[in-house]
């Protein structure tokens, strides 16, 4: 069992680990920011981030750090030992990447003509689209949704209007089909932000290129900074505190 928890104190996760241990034994791996807390101490194995602690209720660097650790664990479990140095390369690219693209994230966040946000991704990028949707809802209380690229045509695109920003997290496997979806959404009047390894073939309103030289999975953490900044600056544009989302606490305790 792999249990991922920033706080290592979430009640549901602690209960799930106890049920697993009663039924299947002690093979529990915890990925967390706090290695000295209860969940980590109950687990046979621990992957603990370094320097990812944060005061904010909304997860940003903690999520990015735990995602990197989880990718590293998956790579090692699959015998892909090269995954670790590739992820280290991606992590080192975070700061210069933010410097290049923070201004665009802020510009879009402060554009009051944009009222709805839709995040699209395929494969592993769908999970990151869901995380981006969650950050936008938590931090800025803005209407936001996440969908698989090709699913979006089958009903969900009915929400698209000129006040919609579509954020496409482009991968490699189905890139051409994903670009077609973005073009369709532009034709319906939406604004489109494409985040992609390269700008080849893109005709989006706004483009962020990773230029990492990495394969799809090890470069995927680089999708996160712009998405987090978009939610962060949207909260400020609405006069909200992005570190203190409405109705939320840092740890869910039951």
Long-range contacts (C-beta under 8 A, 24 or more apart in sequence): 1-27, 1-28, 1-29, 2-28, 2-29, 2-30, 2-31, 2-70, 2-73, 3-28, 3-29, 3-30, 3-31, 3-39, 3-43, 4-30, 4-31, 4-32, 4-66, 4-70, 5-30, 5-31, 5-32, 5-39, 6-32, 6-33, 6-34, 6-59, 6-62, 6-63, 6-66, 6-250, 7-32, 7-33, 7-34, 7-37, 7-250, 7-251, 8-32, 8-33, 8-34, 8-35, 8-37, 8-38, 8-39, 8-40, 9-34, 9-37, 9-38, 9-39, 9-251, 9-253, 10-39, 10-251, 10-252, 10-253, 11-252, 11-253, 11-254, 12-252, 12-254, 13-39, 14-38, 14-39, 14-42, 17-42, 17-43, 18-42, 29-73, 31-66, 31-69, 31-70, 31-73, 32-66, 33-62, 33-65, 33-66, 47-72, 47-73, 55-243, 56-242, 56-243, 56-244, 57-138, 57-243, 57-244, 57-245, 57-248, 57-249, 57-250, 58-135, 58-138, 58-139, 58-231, 58-242, 58-243, 58-245, 58-248, 60-135, 60-228, 60-232, 63-131, 63-224, 64-94, 64-221, 64-224, 64-225, 64-228, 67-221, 67-224, 68-221, 71-217, 71-218, 71-220, 71-221, 83-217, 83-218, 86-214, 86-215, 86-218, 87-218, 87-221, 89-212, 89-214, 89-218, 90-212, 90-214, 90-218, 90-219, 90-221, 90-222, 91-221, 93-212, 93-222, 94-221, 94-222, 94-225, 97-210, 97-222, 97-225, 98-225, 98-229, 101-208, 101-225, 101-226, 101-229, 102-229, 104-206, 104-208, 104-226, 105-226, 105-229, 105-230, 105-233, 106-229, 106-233, 108-165, 108-193, 108-206, 108-230, 109-140, 109-229, 109-230, 109-231, 109-232, 109-233, 109-234, 109-236, 109-237, 110-233, 110-234, 110-237, 112-237, 113-162, 113-163, 114-163, 114-164, 114-165, 114-191, 115-142, 115-143, 115-163, 115-164, 116-142, 116-143, 116-144, 116-145, 116-159, 116-161, 116-163, 116-164, 116-165, 117-142, 117-143, 117-144, 117-145, 117-164, 117-165, 117-167, 117-230, 118-144, 118-145, 118-146, 118-147, 118-152, 118-156, 118-159, 118-160, 118-164, 118-165, 118-166, 118-167, 118-190, 119-144, 119-145, 119-146, 119-147, 119-167, 119-169, 119-227, 120-146, 120-147, 120-148, 120-149, 120-152, 120-166, 120-167, 120-168, 120-169, 120-178, 120-181, 120-182, 121-146, 121-148, 121-149, 121-168, 121-169, 121-171, 122-148, 122-149, 122-150, 122-171, 122-173, 122-174, 122-178, 123-171, 123-173, 123-216, 124-171, 124-216, 124-217, 124-220, 125-169, 125-170, 125-171, 125-220, 125-223, 128-169, 128-220, 128-223, 128-224, 128-227, 129-167, 129-169, 131-224, 131-227, 132-167, 132-169, 132-224, 132-227, 132-228, 132-230, 132-231, 135-227, 135-228, 135-231, 136-230, 136-231, 136-234, 138-231, 138-245, 138-248, 139-231, 139-232, 139-234, 139-235, 139-240, 139-242, 139-245, 140-231, 140-234, 140-235, 140-237, 140-238, 140-240, 140-242, 141-235, 141-238, 141-240, 141-245, 141-246, 142-234, 142-238, 149-174, 149-177, 149-178, 149-181, 150-174, 150-177, 150-181, 152-181, 152-185, 153-181, 153-184, 157-184, 157-185, 157-188, 160-185, 160-188, 160-189, 160-190, 161-189, 161-190, 162-189, 162-190, 162-191, 164-189, 164-190, 164-191, 165-190, 165-191, 165-192, 165-193, 166-190, 166-191, 166-192, 166-193, 167-192, 167-193, 167-195, 167-227, 167-230, 168-192, 168-193, 168-194, 168-195, 168-196, 168-204, 169-195, 169-223, 170-194, 170-195, 170-196, 170-197, 171-216, 172-197, 172-215, 172-216, 173-216, 175-201, 176-201, 195-223, 195-226, 195-227
